[in-house]
Amino acid sequence: MLVELSLKQKFLTLSGITAVAMAVSLAIGQRLIPQTLLTGIVFYLISGDRPSTVYATILSLPRDLRTAVIFLKLNLSLYRYERAGATVIQIFESVVARHPNKPAFLMDNGQLTFADVKQLADRVAAHFYAKGFRKGDTIALLMETRLEYPCIWLGLSKVGIVTALINSNLRKETLRHSIAVANSKAIIVSTELAGAIAEIYEQDGIKGLPVYRYRGDDEPTDGTGSGSSSTGGDPLPDAEDLRLSAKGVGTGVDLSGIPNDISPKDKLVYIYTSGTTGMPKAAVITNLRYTFMALGCYYMLSFRDDDIIYNSLPLYHSAGGMIGVGSVLLCGVTAALRKKFSASNFWTDCIRHKCTVAQYIGEICRFVLMTPPKPTDTQHSVRLMFGNGLRPQIWPQFVARFNIAQIGEFYGSTEGNSNLLNIDNTMGAVGFVPNFAKKIYPVTLIRCDEETGEVIRGADGFCIKCKAGEPGVFVGKINPKKALNSFVGYADKAASEKKVLHDVFRKGDIFFNSGDILVQDLLGNYYFKDRTGDTFRWRGENVATSEVEGVITTIVGLKDCAVYGVDIPEIEGKAGMAAVVDPEGKVDMEQLAAGIRASLPPYARPLFIRVLSEVPMTTTFKLKKRDLQVDGYDLNKIKDPIYYLQSNGTYRLFTAADHESIRTGKARL
């Protein structure tokens, strides 16, 4: 009886497979895949020991077949470049040869063609090679978004110099650390940020480094202006004027003396990430990884050669500087840049520059959605928006109001090998991995303690894969031989090792630990749930709690301090909250606010400060951060005074009215 039932089930399953294969074959007009071959493909896809996935696999078959074709194109392109030993600069120059006079970057009323970008990059390369810099040296670049930004690091890469792309919001110790940790041999700074370098120039790791200042055409030649010191003078009087020096190289740049010994696996830039704890970490971006990230979005999201991308993200970010800029340099599309994001000008800029694609982070979508309705909401030509962090709660309103045909939500970290991309408009999903691709792209979810992020292992000592619907930490298998699966890590090797898991499913295997908790459904779609560890995300930036704790502790006289993220209704990420132990009531809130403004970028400044009268310690003498995080800023639970950050950077007492405004989503944060 059981045998007869089993045979009957197999017959019905095979009949169903054949029927689906015929339907799909008819749907594609029987142009590419014969029905018998398609039947075999479908049977292969659903074979295995999990019958519950059969329906899901068949349902997702059209998506998966389309993905397979695109993925094949991407891998063939990457293989071709890697086999030819092509670097970013070499691929870029092949793009320039195809259309030298096409606009590469647009900004305000200016533009640079591909030929213009190459010319400036060549001048930068020649100048720094003449100055004695060589392959493997690092130069820090501190500059706000401007047309020349990509040209500078591209030129340095021609020599083999690694550019450390410094977050332009950093100041004082965090800025000093970011420059020093990359072992920088020089600093390039734009005029408006010269004062930030002047503040730390006499400190360890910075003192004595040559400084090159890059000024715009409209900036004074004496170095004064927005980056000037408080006394009105030039903050960096000995800095070389890089713009004049580059112009002095001339138009017919001879680069024949520069050795052509750069490989795809050589370092290209450092892009900084907070990681899970501590100060910013310099993530290593090789030529090969940069190429993979840029081409990945180009192919998977089906960019067109005549696309114009609106990129209002900072260019030191992996999203804006690697994916956005990389699509221009390596794929030949055009990008319209903006110095600083503006919600009210978002669609106006897109219309002005005739953009067809736009980038976002979650906060950008929310801010744009908060603007009053106006005709420009649908007068643009943007068909695709791509980025990360678009909350499912506002996803449908956003696409409906602004008439966006496709959202390309992606997931990934700057340094990691675990990247996902949503190419089929599945609302809320950060991407998917088809069942057939799990051998090719080995990423998965493993069980963990959601509070601590600690991986849970079975009795055999190996990790446990999550089932559909079960939250787990997202990991990716490391294979140094493949661009898709490699993990180069950080400049700091010790920090790199902390992101690696050993002996995950078998002895000797190694996986990258994203530190993020995701959930997967039966169709292979992944959904972001939370971040583990002591990092939270606010305003599109990762905030390391230990860094903020260190700043506040110093300001308040080494009192105990705990920093953590708290949820704000209908807002992406977590807002910062600091709990300061002050039983004697001696903390000066004005002094604390002034110190926070001076030392932390806006996104890292705590929105709330709780002043504790008692010390909630664990048996290992640590503040009970989890208990504090559960309390949040709920005045019904907390009797301690809470202070609330104002737009001018000061703090005032948090009231019941403030709490209600945040709870109902009326507060403008």
N, C-alpha and C positions, 0 to 999 in steps of 0.2 A: 504493500500500500504506500509506504513512504517512498519507495523507489519510483513507483508510478507517478506519484505527485511531483517528485523532483524532476522527472523527465518532462512532465507536462509543463512545469514552470519554466524549464529551460527552453522548451519549444515556443511557449508564449513570449518569452523574453527575446528570443532570436527573431520571431515574427515581428515583434514590436520594433526591434532594431532595424529590420529590413524596411518596415513601413516608414520609420523616421528617415532612414537613408534615402528612400525614394522621394519623400516630401522635400528634404533639403536639396536633393539633386534637381527636382523640378523647380524649386524656388530659385536656384541659381542658373536656371535655363539649360542645365546639362552641358554647360560650356567647358568646365574645367575638370570635374571629378566624376568618373563613371560611377553608376550606382553600386556595382559590385565592390569597387574599391572603397567607396564611402561606407558601405556596410561593414567592411573589415575594419575601417578606421573607428567607426562608432563602437564596434564590439571590443576593440582594443582599449578604447577610452574607458569603458564601463566595466571591464573585466577586473576581478579582484575579489576580496573577501568582505566587501561592504555593500550588500545589495541595496541598502537605503540610499546610496548615492547614484543609483541608476537613473532615476527620474531627474535629479538635479543635473547630472551630466548631459542628458539628452536636451534638457531645457536650455542649458548654457552653450550647446554645441555651436550655434551660429556665431556667438561672440567669440568662442574659443578658436574656431577655424579662422575667423578674421584676424584674431590676435596672432595666431601661428604664422600667418603670411607676413604680417608686419614685423613680428619678432625675427623671422628669418631674414628679412631685408636688413634690419638693424644689425644682426650678428654678422652677416656677410660684409656689410660696410665696415664694421669694427675690425673684422678679421683682415680685410683688405688693407686697412690703414696700419694695423699692427704688423702685418707681414712686411709691408713696405717700410716700416720703421718711421712712419709719419708722425711728427710732433704737431702741437697746436699751431705753431707759427708756419709750418710747412703746409698744413691744410688750409690755413687762412690765406696764404699767398696763392694757392690754387684758386681760391674763391675770388681774390682780387683780379687774377688773370682773366676770369670769365666776365666780370662786369666792374671794371675799375671806377667808372663814373656813377655807379648806383649809390644812392645815399645809404650809409651804414648806420649812422647815429644822427638823430634829430633832437634838438633841445632849444626851447624858447624860439628865437628867430635864427638860430645857427644850425649848421649841419656839417658833418664830415662824410665825404665819400669813402669808399673802400680804399681808393688810391691815397686819399688824405691820411687815413689811419695808418697805412703802410709807411708813408713818408715820415710821419712823426715817430712811429715805432723804430724805423731804421735810424733816425737821428738820435733817439734815446740810446739805442744799442751801441752806436758808434761812440757816443760821448762817454758812456760809463765804461766801455771797454778801454778807451783811451785813458780813463782815470785809474785803471789798474784793477777793476773788478773782474772776477773770473767765474767760471762755472762752479756752482755749489755755494757761492756767497749768497747772503740774504740781505735784502734792503727792505726796510719798513716803509709802507705807503699810507700816510694819514691824509685823507682828502675827501671832501664832500663830493657828491655826484656832479660831474661835469663831463663835457664831450671828450676831453683828453684822458680821462681816468683809464679806460681800457688800453689806450695806446701806450701808456707808460709801462704797465706791467707786461704788455705784449712785447715791447721793445727790450725790456730786461730779459725776458725769456729767450730772446734770440742769442744772448750771450750765455744762457744757462743759469742766469741769476734767478733765485727764488724770491718772489715778492710776498712779503707779509702784509695782507690786506687788513689794516687796523680799523676797528670800529671807531668811527669819527665821534661817537658820543663819550668815549672813555676819557678819563682825566686822572691825574695824579698817580697813585700807586698802581691802579689797574692798568693805566696806559703804560707806565714804566715797565711793568711786568710783561705786558704783551709784546713790547719791542724787544726786551732783553731775552725772553724765553725762546725766541726764534733765532737767537745769536746774530742779531742784525749788525751789519757792518756799516750801515748808513741809514739816513732817514730822508724821505721825500715828503714834504708837507706843503699843503696849499696855504695861501696867505691868511685866510680866515681862521686857520687852526694853529698858526705859528705860536700864539700865546700859550697854548696847551703844551707844546714842546718846550718852550722857554721855562715853564714852571718846573720841569723835571730834568732839565738839561745837565745839572750838576750832580745828579744822582748816579748810583752804581748801575752799570749796564748801559748808560746813556752818555755819560760824560766823555767828551772827546770824539764822539761820532761825527763824521761830516754830515752837514745838513744841506739839503737842496730844496729851495723854496720854489714852488710853481705858482705863478700869478696869472690872472687873466688879462686880456687886452685892456680892460677898463680899470685895472687896479694900478695904484701908484707904484713907481719903480723903486721907491725908497723903503718899501716893506711896511708902511703904515697902512692903517685901515681897520677892518673888523678884527684882525688878529693882533692888533697893537697892544702894548702893555698899558697898564692903568695910568702911567705917566705920560702917555701919548707918543712915546718913541717907538723905534723899531725893536720888537722883542727878540729878534734874531739877526743882529746887525752883521754877523760874519757868514750868514748863509749864502750860498751861491744861487744866483737867479737861473733856475733850470730852463725857463722858457727862452731866455736870451742865449744861453749856452747851446740849446738844441738848435735854435735858428742859426747860430754861428757855424754849425756843422756844414750847412749848405744843402743844396738840393740834390746834387749828384753824390749820394753817400756811397762810399766804398767800404763794403763789409767783407771783402775777400780775406782780410787778415784774421777774422774771427773764426776759430775752429768750428767745424760742423760735426760735433761729436755728441749731440743731444739725442737721447733715445725716448721712446714713448713712456718708459717706466721711470724716467727722471722726474724729479719734483718740478712743479710749475709754480704754484702759489701755496701760501698758507691761508686758510680761512678759519677764523676763530669760532670756537663753540665753548659754551660753559661746561659741557660734559655733564657729569652727574654731581660733582662737588668741586669746590675750590675756585681758583682764578681761571680766567679764559685760557683755553688750550688751543694750540696751533695745530689744526687738523691738516695733514699732508694731502695735497691734491696734486697727483701726478698728471702728466700730459694725457695718459691713457684714461684716467678717471674723468678728467674734464671733458674729454672727447665723448666718453660713454654717456655722461649726464646730459650734454648738449644734444647729441644725436638721439638719445632716448626719447626726449620730449618731442623732438622734430618728427621722428618717424611714428611714434605711438599715438600722437595727437593729430597726425596728418596735416602738419603745417604746409602752407603753399609758398612757392618761391616769391610771390608778390605780396606776402603778408607784411604788415607793419605792426610790431608788438609795442603796446604801451607798457613801459616799465618805470613805475614810480617808486620802486624798491631801492634801498641803498645798495651800492655796487660792491660793498665788502661782504654782503650776504651770499650764501650759496644760491639762493633763489634768483636774486637780481643779478649777481655778478658771474655766476657759473651757468645757470640755465638760460637766463634772459640774454646776457651778453654773448654766451657761447652759441646761441642760435644764430646770432649775427655773424660772428667771426668764422664759424665752421660750416654754416648752412646757407649763408648769403641772404637772410631776410634782413629787414630794416627794423630798428628799434627807436622809439620816441622816449627820451629820458625826461625825468623831472627831478629837480634838486631835492624837494621834499614833498611828500604825499599831501594832497589837498582833496578832501571829499567833495567840496563844492565845485572844484574844477576838473574832477575826474572825467566826466563825459564831455565837457567842453574841450579838454585836451585831446580826447579820442577823436572828436569831430574835426578839430583843427588839423590834426596830423593824419587824418584818414585811416585810423587804426582799425585793423580787422581782428586783432587778438589783444588781450590784456592780461597782465599778471596780477595776482592778489596774495595777501595773507588774510587769515580770517578776520582780523580787525578792520582791514580795508573794506571788506564787503559790508560789515556792520556799520561803519562810519558813512559809507556811501548810501546805504539804505536809510539812514537817519536823516538825510538831507530832505528838505521840502520837495514835493513833486514838481517837475517842470518839464517843458517840451523836450529838452535835450535828453531826457531819460531814454527815449526811443529813437532819437534822430541820428544816433551813431551807427557805425557799420560793423561793430564788434560781434562776431559770431561765436567766439570761443574765449572763455576766461579760464586760466589755469593757475593753480597754486596750492596752498595747503592751509587748513584751519577753518574752512567754511562750515559753520555749525549747521547741523541738520535742521535746527529750529528755524533758521532764517533762509535756508536754501530755497524752498518753493516760492517765498515772497520775492526773493532777490531775482530769480530767473524770470518770474512772471512780470514784475514791474519794469525790468530793464530789457526784456525781450532777448535773453541770452539763449542761443540754441544749444550750446554745449558747455558743461563744466568739466574741466579736467583736474579733479582733485588728486593730489599725490601725497605720498608719505615717504619720509626718509630723513636721515640725518646727514650732515655734511661729510662726516668721516666714515659712515657706515656702509655696509654692502647689502643692506636690506631695504630695498626701495620698491614702492608699489605705485601704481597709477590707475586711476579710474578713467576708462576710455569710452564707457557706454552709458554715461549719465545715470548710473545707479545712485539714487539720492542718499547721501550720508556716507557712502563707502569711500574709503581712501585708496582703493585699488582691489585687485584680485589676482589670483594665481590659478589657472586651470589645472584640473587633476593631471592631465597629460604632461604638464610642464614642471611638475614638482621634482623630477630628476634633474632637469636642466637648470631650474632656478630653485635651489633647495632652501626655501625659507619656511618657517613654521612657528607655531605658538607652543610654548611649554608651560607647564604649571608652575605657579610661583605664589608666594605670600603677597597679596596685593598691597598690604600696608608697608612692608619692608622692601619688597622687590626681590627677596631671596628666592632662588630657584629651589623647587621641591624635587627631590630625587626618590626613585623607588627603592625597593629592597635590594635590587641588583646594583644600586649605585648610579644608575643612569637616569636621565631626565625623562619626564612623562609628557607625551604629546597631548595637547588639548583636543577635545571633541568639538564638533560644531556647536556654537552657542556658549562655549566655556571660555571665560577670559584667561589670557595667559600672556607671558612676556614674549615679545616678537624677537626671533633670532634668525640669523642667516649663516649658512655654512661657509667657511672661509676656504677658498682655493686660490693661492697666490698666482697660479698660472692663467687664470681667467679674469678678464676685466670685470665681468658681471659679479664675480664672487670674491674678489680680492679685498683685503683690508690693510691699508698702509698705516693707518693710525695717526698718532700725533707726533710732533717734534720731540715731545717728552716720551721716551720709550716706556717708562714706568706707568704713565697714564694710559698708554695704549694697552698694556697687559691687563689693566683693570676692566677693559671692555671685552675681554676674550674669555669664553667658557671652554673648558677642556673636558674630554670624555663625556660628551653630551648623550649620544645614542650608542656609541661603541668606543672602545679603547683607542685613543690616539686622535679622534676627530676634534676639530676646533670650530667654534661658532662665535659670531659677533653678537654681543648682547646689547640690544637697542635700549634697554631700560624702560621701554614703553609697553603698556598693557593694551592689547587689541582683542577683538572678538571676530571669529570667522563664521560665516553661514555655510549652508550646504552647497551653495552655488560657487563657493570659493571667494566670495567678497569679504574684505576685511573692513572692520569699523574700529576707529580709535576710541579707547576708553579712558586711559589716564596715563600719567607718568609716574614712575617709581623713583625712590631715592629722594634726595634733598634738592631737586631742581624743579622749578615750576616755570610756566611760560606766561608772559604778560606783554601785551603790545607787540606780539610777534617775536619777542626775544626770550631766550632762555635765561633765567635768573638763578644763579648759584646762591643758596641760602648762606653758606659759610662765608662767602665774600661780603654779603650785606651785614651779617653778624659781626664780622671783624671790624667793619667801619663803625657801626653803632657802638660796639663795646669800647672802642678807642675814644669815641666822643664823650661817652657817659662815664668815663673813668674806670674802665674795665669791669663794670657791673655785668652780671649774667644777662644774656640776651638770646632769644630764640626767634628765628625768622622762618616763616612758612607761608604757603599759598592757601588762600581761601576762595571759595566759589562766589561769584557774583551772578545773580540771575540774568540769563540771556546774553552773557558776555563770554567770548572765547577766552580760554586760559584761566589762570588764577591770579588774583590780586595779592600783593605782598602784605603781610601783617607781621609786626615785630612785637614780641613780649619782652619788656625790660623789667628786671627785678630791682625795685627801688622802695624798700620798706620805710626808709627815712624821708621819702618825698623830696629828694634833693636834685632830681633831674630837671635841668633848665630846658624847657621845650623849645624856646627860641634858639638857644645855642645848638640843640640837637638838630633842629630843622636846618639851620645854616650849615652845619657840618655835613648833613646828608646832601644838601644841594651842591655843595662844593666837591663832594667825593663820589657821588653816584650818578649815573645817567638817569634820565627821567623814568625809564621803564623799570629800573631796579629800586626806586624809592618806595618804601612801604606806604600803602594807602591808609593803613591803620597802625597805631602804636598803642599797645595795651601796657599799662604800668601795673606791675604785680606787687602786692604787699607781702606775699609769701613765696617761698621757693619750691615749686613742684618738681622734686628730684627723683630720679630712679635710684636703685641700689648701687648703680655704677656712677653716681654723681653726674647724671646728665638731666637736663631739663626735659620734662615729659612733653615733647613737641606734639605728639599725636593727640594727647588730651587737649592741648591748647588749640590745635587745628580743628578738633571736633566742636569746641566752644565757638570758634570763629569770632564774629563781632556781634553775636546775639545778646542784646542787652537784657533779655529775659533770663539768660543763664549767668551773666557776668556782673559782678558787683564792682570790679576794678574799673577805674577811669580808662576810657578809650579816646584817643585823639585821632582826628580825621584830616587827611591831607587836602589842602586847598590849592586852587589853580596857581596861586602866587608862590607855592612852595612852603608855606607855613602850615602849622597844625593847630586845630581848635578842638574843643570837646565834642565828641560824637554824641548826638542826641537821638531821642526816640523818633523824631521827625526825619532825621537823616536815615535811620534804619528803615523806616517805612518807605522812603523814597527809593532806596536801593532795592528793597524787597519787591516793590511793584514795577521796577524797571524804569522809573522816571528820572533817576539821577543821571546826569551827563558826566560819565567817567572817561 
